[in-house]
Amino acid sequence: MLKILLVGAVSMLFLACDQKVRHITNDDPLETGRQFIEASLKGNYEEAKKYILPDSVNIEYFNGLVKFNDRLSAKEKEGYKNANIIINSAENLSDSVTVISYSNTFKNTPAKIKLVKINNEWMVDFKYTFLGNG
């Protein structure tokens, strides 16, 4: 009986760990960009951060976005959370760089993000949005 309980407990532990560790496949630039934008609009910053190209400048800008959004009113947060993404264009600059122009139905302000392909995965190069799109 003790062995059955032990096997059951170990199995549940593995299942719980498996559910927490979710590998995101970023194999399409448009889908990666859309998922990043959606997670950001919804305030799901842990999810959005998974799509950020992990360099110090990108992380700094992303943390600034999180702090800025934390100061929004409840009404604004709800507006963003309920907004739909509008993809205006996606321009493939090369086989490893894509720029997505988008807005959302809450503010309808045009914005751009750049995605770069690193190790066969597309990542958001967030600094592009803040450093003059260059």
C-alpha positions in Angstrom: 0.0 0.0 0.0 2.8 2.4 0.9 4.5 1.6 -2.5 1.3 2.5 -4.3 1.0 5.8 -2.4 4.6 6.6 -3.1 4.3 5.9 -6.8 1.1 8.0 -7.0 2.8 10.9 -5.2 5.9 10.8 -7.5 3.6 10.6 -10.5 1.7 13.7 -9.4 4.9 15.5 -8.8 6.1 14.8 -12.3 2.7 15.9 -13.8 2.7 19.1 -11.8 6.2 19.9 -12.9 5.4 19.1 -16.5 2.4 21.5 -16.4 4.5 24.4 -15.1 7.3 24.0 -17.6 5.8 24.8 -21.0 8.2 25.2 -23.9 7.2 27.8 -26.3 8.0 27.2 -29.9 8.8 30.5 -31.7 9.0 29.1 -35.2 6.9 31.7 -37.0 7.6 35.5 -36.7 4.0 36.7 -37.1 2.7 34.2 -34.5 5.5 35.0 -32.1 4.8 38.7 -32.4 1.1 38.2 -32.0 1.6 36.1 -28.9 4.0 38.7 -27.4 1.6 41.6 -28.1 -1.4 39.7 -26.8 0.3 38.7 -23.6 1.5 42.3 -23.1 -2.0 43.7 -23.6 -3.5 41.2 -21.2 -0.9 42.1 -18.5 0.6 38.6 -18.6 4.2 39.8 -18.4 5.7 36.4 -17.4 4.3 35.0 -20.7 5.4 38.1 -22.7 8.9 38.0 -21.3 9.4 34.5 -22.8 9.3 36.1 -26.3 11.9 38.8 -25.5 15.4 38.5 -27.0 17.3 38.2 -23.7 19.8 41.1 -23.8 20.2 43.7 -21.2 18.7 46.6 -23.2 15.6 44.5 -24.2 15.1 43.4 -20.6 15.5 47.0 -19.4 12.9 48.3 -21.8 10.5 45.4 -21.0 10.8 46.1 -17.3 10.1 49.8 -18.0 6.9 48.7 -19.9 5.8 46.6 -17.0 6.3 49.5 -14.5 4.5 51.9 -16.8 1.6 49.6 -17.2 1.4 48.9 -13.5 0.6 52.7 -13.0 -2.3 52.6 -15.5 -5.8 53.0 -14.1 -8.0 50.0 -13.7 -10.1 51.2 -16.6 -7.1 51.5 -18.9 -5.8 48.0 -17.9 -9.3 46.6 -18.6 -9.4 48.4 -21.9 -6.0 46.8 -23.0 -7.0 43.4 -21.6 -10.2 43.4 -23.8 -8.5 44.9 -26.9 -8.0 43.0 -30.1 -4.7 43.2 -32.0 -4.7 44.7 -35.5 -1.8 43.6 -37.6 -1.3 46.4 -40.2 1.6 44.7 -41.9 4.4 42.2 -41.5 7.6 42.9 -43.5 10.2 40.3 -43.9 13.4 42.3 -44.1 15.5 39.1 -44.5 15.2 35.4 -43.6 16.0 36.3 -40.0 14.4 39.7 -39.5 10.7 40.6 -39.6 9.0 43.9 -38.6 5.4 43.9 -37.6 3.3 47.1 -37.6 0.3 46.8 -35.4 -2.2 48.6 -33.2 -5.0 47.5 -30.9 -8.7 48.3 -30.7 -8.4 50.1 -27.4 -5.9 52.9 -28.3 -5.5 52.3 -32.0 -2.0 53.8 -31.9 0.4 52.4 -34.5 3.4 50.6 -33.1 6.1 48.3 -34.5 8.1 45.4 -33.1 11.0 43.7 -34.7 11.5 39.9 -34.6 14.9 38.3 -35.1 15.6 34.6 -35.7 18.2 33.3 -33.3 19.0 29.6 -33.1 15.9 28.8 -35.3 13.5 30.7 -32.9 11.9 34.1 -33.4 12.4 36.5 -30.6 11.2 40.1 -30.1 14.0 42.6 -30.3 12.1 45.1 -28.1 14.6 47.9 -28.2 13.7 48.5 -31.9 10.4 49.9 -30.7 12.1 52.5 -28.5 15.3 53.3 -30.3 13.9 55.0 -33.4 13.0 51.8 -35.2 16.6 51.3 -36.4 
